[in-house]
């Protein structure tokens, strides 16, 4: 599957996913879930286990603008992004894609407000952002009450990687344990645009 092995969601008004288990899925982007063009999305009490992406976002891949995304009380475990031998066809020309990013979640583009609260990220692996990859956001990103454990980036940002961030990101009341990166920032890597 090219994008979103379980769900490819495009042009929705609202999205609410609750108490769903996504396990052992594989895609180019969004090993389980690919979301594009959805102004209000909530993912609550879901489990993403042992999913694989060839390009980005082993659990969830979000590619949109002008969105409110809340991921709460969810578990991401055992996700891997590995683009070795990738045969994925990616047609996006409006966004510079960092391949091999976001072992749990990959968030791309636009004027979005992202809130990730009360989540657990365990044994996730990618080159950039072992657990979470955030690319070019212009509104506030909030990470609160999360656990990051045993996540690895083979390049930068063992737990979280921010790329071309235009605004503020708040990380509060979160625990980082046994996270690491081969190059820089075992826990959080930030590339600020301004």
C-alpha positions, 0 to 999 in steps of 0.5 A: 500500500502506498499510503495509509495501510488501514485508513487513507482519509482525505477531504473530511469535515471531522475525524474522531477515532477512539479505542482502535488497535492498529497492528502489524500494518505496512505502507509508504507513509502512514503505516496504519493511518494517513490523514489529508485535508481534515480540519478537526481530527481527534485520535483517542485511546488508540494503540498503534503496534508494530507498524512499518512505514517505508518513508514516514510515520509508521503509525500516523502520517498527517499531511494537511494545513489549517487543522486542529489535531489532538492525539490523546491517551494513545500508545505507539509501540514497536513502529519502524520507519525504514526506507531501505529498498523503497519503491514508494511513489511520492507525488508531493511537490509542495513539501520537502519530505524528510524520508525515514522520519517519525517512528510513531507519528509524522506531521507535515505542513501548514497552519495547524495546532497540534496537541499530543497528550497522555501518550506513550511512545515505546521502542520506536525507530526512525532516522529523524524523530524516533517517536515523533517528527514535526515539519514546518508548523506555524501554530502552537505545538503542545506535548504534555504528559507523555512518556518516551521510552527506548526510542532511537533516531539513527540520525537526530532527535531520539524522541522528537524532531522539529524541522523548520518550526515557525512558532513555539512548541511546548513540552511539559510534564513529559518523561524521556527515558532510554531515548537516543540518537546516533548524531544529535539530540538524544531526546529533542532536536529543533531546527527553528526557521526564524 
